[in-house]
Amino acid sequence: MAQLDLKNISVRFGGLLALSDLSFTIGNGKIIGLIGPNGAGKTTVFNVLTGVYQASEGDVIFNGESILGKRPHMIFKRGIARTFQNIRLFSAMTAVENAMVARHCRSNKGIIGSILRTASQKREEAQIKKKALDALQFMGVDQYADTVASNLPYGLQRRLEIARAIASNPQVLLLDEPAAGMNPSESSRLMKDIARISDLGIDVLLVEHDMKVVMGVCDHIVCVDHGVKIAEGDSHEIQNNPKVIEAYLGQPANP
């Protein structure tokens, strides 16, 4: 299993402190939930982990090596994949083509092989397609492999984005509100599929506003508010933590 450590991460945007001295660990085969009110800094965490934002202080250690300052495509290639709060599929490409794009980060053949269409390049392309189809099947969208992504219903687009990330063979998967916009039935099914992702040997960090999903699928939960970690523990500890209750309700748990 991989291990991804945030160590005393702070992020400043001018005079705004978006994250302050934040530390926690993703790994050990667990699904970690990251929760907090709107504007708490959850997506900022994702952007630091994937190289979109640079931390002002602290470090990010992945499998014993710092990845702070690495470009997003290099972090992706090392094995950290993500989905987005707002779906970012290649809308004019088919479902399988979307997944194949992610899988190409594991390809070994260069541009010459692609131009000449060598036998080894064709074999690798066939293997890439197979792995892409496997990811679609895992997320239950393989029957739509040849459907253009923009023609899929919203819930299936959500599933396709997760399948695309899985196709890249990540060690860590960051899911940014995967159940957003889904009805209760779709959310319940997605919750079961997220639980299965760890069976693939992938560690998961989940940001989600649907507390039923978080409490039902996460082994460990971190709660942040205004960029500061205010609680960490299992679902029972988080549900009964006065600071968490205050952050969500806007008032003390025991006034």
C-alpha positions in Angstrom: 0.0 0.0 0.0 1.0 3.6 -0.7 1.4 6.3 1.9 0.7 9.9 1.4 1.5 12.3 4.2 0.6 16.0 4.6 3.0 17.5 7.0 2.2 20.9 8.5 0.8 22.3 5.2 -0.1 26.0 5.0 -1.3 27.8 1.9 -1.5 31.6 1.6 -3.2 33.5 -1.2 -1.9 37.0 -0.5 -3.2 37.8 2.9 -5.6 34.9 3.0 -4.6 31.8 4.9 -6.4 29.0 3.1 -4.8 26.1 5.0 -3.0 26.3 8.3 -0.5 23.8 9.6 -2.6 20.8 8.3 -1.3 17.3 8.8 -2.8 13.9 8.2 -2.0 10.6 6.4 -3.6 8.7 3.6 -2.7 5.0 3.3 -2.8 1.7 5.0 -5.7 0.5 2.7 -8.1 3.0 4.3 -10.8 5.2 2.8 -10.2 8.7 4.4 -13.0 11.2 4.4 -12.2 15.0 4.3 -15.2 17.0 5.5 -15.9 20.6 6.4 -18.2 23.5 5.7 -18.1 25.3 2.3 -14.8 27.3 2.1 -13.1 25.1 4.7 -10.2 24.4 2.4 -11.0 20.8 1.2 -10.5 21.4 -2.5 -7.3 23.4 -1.7 -6.0 20.2 -0.1 -6.6 18.3 -3.4 -4.9 21.0 -5.4 -1.8 20.9 -3.2 -1.7 17.1 -3.4 -1.9 17.2 -7.2 0.5 20.1 -7.7 -2.0 22.7 -8.9 -1.2 24.8 -5.8 2.1 25.2 -4.1 2.2 25.1 -0.3 3.6 28.1 1.5 4.9 25.9 4.3 5.2 22.2 5.1 5.7 19.2 2.9 3.9 16.4 1.1 5.6 13.0 1.2 4.5 10.2 -1.1 6.1 6.8 -0.5 9.0 8.4 1.3 9.7 11.1 -1.2 8.7 14.8 -1.3 6.4 15.7 -4.2 6.1 19.3 -3.3 6.8 21.4 -6.3 6.3 18.6 -8.8 4.2 19.4 -11.8 0.6 17.9 -11.9 1.4 15.4 -14.8 4.4 14.1 -12.9 2.4 13.6 -9.7 -0.3 11.8 -11.8 2.3 9.6 -13.3 3.7 8.7 -9.9 0.3 7.4 -9.0 -2.0 10.1 -7.6 -5.2 10.5 -9.6 -8.2 12.7 -8.9 -11.8 13.5 -10.0 -13.3 17.0 -9.9 -16.2 18.7 -8.2 -17.3 19.8 -11.6 -17.1 17.0 -14.1 -14.1 17.4 -16.5 -14.5 14.7 -19.1 -13.4 14.9 -22.7 -16.9 15.5 -23.8 -16.4 14.8 -27.6 -14.7 11.5 -26.9 -16.3 8.1 -26.2 -16.3 6.6 -22.7 -13.5 4.1 -23.6 -11.4 6.9 -25.2 -11.7 8.9 -22.0 -10.3 6.0 -20.0 -7.6 5.2 -22.5 -6.3 8.8 -22.3 -5.7 8.2 -18.6 -4.1 4.9 -19.2 -1.6 6.3 -21.7 0.5 7.7 -18.7 1.6 4.1 -18.3 2.6 3.6 -21.9 6.2 2.9 -23.0 6.1 3.5 -26.7 7.1 7.0 -27.9 6.0 9.1 -30.8 8.0 7.2 -33.4 6.2 4.0 -32.6 2.9 5.7 -32.9 3.7 7.2 -36.2 5.2 4.0 -37.7 2.5 1.8 -36.0 5.0 -0.9 -35.1 3.8 -4.3 -33.9 4.9 -3.6 -30.3 3.0 -0.3 -30.3 -0.2 -2.0 -31.6 0.1 -4.6 -28.8 0.5 -1.9 -26.2 -2.5 0.1 -27.6 -4.6 -3.1 -27.4 -3.5 -3.6 -23.8 -4.3 0.0 -23.0 -7.8 -0.4 -24.4 -8.3 -3.6 -22.4 -7.3 -1.9 -19.1 -9.6 1.0 -20.0 -12.5 -1.4 -20.6 -11.7 -3.1 -17.3 -12.0 0.2 -15.4 -15.3 1.0 -17.2 -16.6 -2.5 -16.2 -15.6 -1.9 -12.6 -17.7 1.2 -12.4 -20.6 -0.3 -14.3 -20.4 1.8 -17.5 -18.8 -0.7 -19.9 -22.0 -1.0 -21.9 -21.5 2.7 -22.8 -17.9 2.3 -23.9 -18.6 3.6 -27.4 -21.0 6.3 -26.3 -19.8 9.9 -26.5 -19.3 11.2 -23.0 -21.5 14.3 -23.5 -24.4 12.0 -24.4 -24.3 10.1 -21.1 -26.7 11.0 -18.2 -25.2 13.0 -15.4 -24.9 10.0 -13.0 -23.0 7.9 -15.6 -20.7 10.8 -16.4 -19.8 10.8 -12.7 -19.0 7.1 -12.8 -17.0 7.5 -16.0 -14.8 10.1 -14.4 -14.0 7.7 -11.6 -13.4 4.9 -14.1 -11.0 7.2 -16.0 -9.0 7.8 -12.8 -8.9 4.1 -12.0 -7.7 3.3 -15.5 -4.5 5.2 -14.8 -3.6 2.5 -12.2 -3.2 4.9 -9.3 -2.0 4.2 -5.8 -4.0 7.0 -4.3 -7.4 8.3 -5.7 -8.8 11.7 -4.7 -12.5 11.9 -5.1 -13.9 15.4 -5.0 -17.7 15.2 -4.2 -18.4 12.2 -6.4 -22.0 11.9 -5.3 -22.9 15.6 -6.0 -26.1 15.9 -7.9 -27.0 12.2 -7.6 -30.3 11.0 -6.3 -30.4 8.7 -3.1 -30.4 5.5 -5.1 -27.4 6.5 -7.2 -25.5 7.7 -4.1 -26.2 4.4 -2.3 -24.9 2.4 -5.3 -21.8 4.7 -5.7 -21.1 4.3 -2.0 -20.8 0.5 -2.4 -18.5 1.0 -5.5 -16.2 3.4 -3.6 -15.9 0.8 -0.9 -14.8 -1.7 -3.5 -12.0 0.6 -4.8 -9.8 -0.2 -1.8 -10.0 -3.9 -2.9 -8.0 -2.9 -6.0 -5.1 -1.8 -3.7 -6.0 1.9 -4.1 -6.1 4.3 -1.1 -8.9 6.8 -1.3 -9.3 10.4 0.0 -13.0 11.4 -0.3 -14.4 14.9 -0.1 -18.2 14.7 0.1 -21.1 16.8 1.5 -23.4 13.8 1.7 -22.7 12.7 5.2 -24.6 9.4 4.7 -22.0 8.5 2.0 -19.1 9.7 4.2 -20.2 7.9 7.4 -21.1 4.8 5.4 -17.9 4.3 3.5 -15.0 6.0 5.3 -12.7 4.2 7.7 -11.3 7.5 9.1 -12.5 11.1 8.8 -10.6 14.4 9.0 -12.7 17.6 9.6 -11.4 21.0 8.6 -12.8 24.5 9.2 -11.3 27.7 7.8 -8.2 25.7 6.8 -7.6 24.2 10.2 -8.0 20.6 11.3 -10.5 20.6 14.1 -11.1 16.9 14.5 -9.9 13.5 13.3 -11.2 10.0 14.0 -13.8 7.3 13.1 -17.4 8.1 12.2 -18.7 7.9 15.8 -16.0 10.2 17.1 -16.6 12.8 14.4 -20.4 12.7 14.7 -20.1 13.4 18.5 -17.3 16.0 18.4 -18.5 19.4 19.7 -16.2 21.3 17.3 -17.6 19.5 14.3 -21.1 20.1 15.4 -20.3 23.8 15.9 -18.6 24.1 12.5 -21.7 22.7 10.7 -24.4 24.3 12.8 -22.7 27.6 13.3 -23.3 27.5 17.1 -21.9 25.6 20.1 -23.1 22.0 20.6 -24.0 22.8 24.2 -25.0 26.5 24.4 
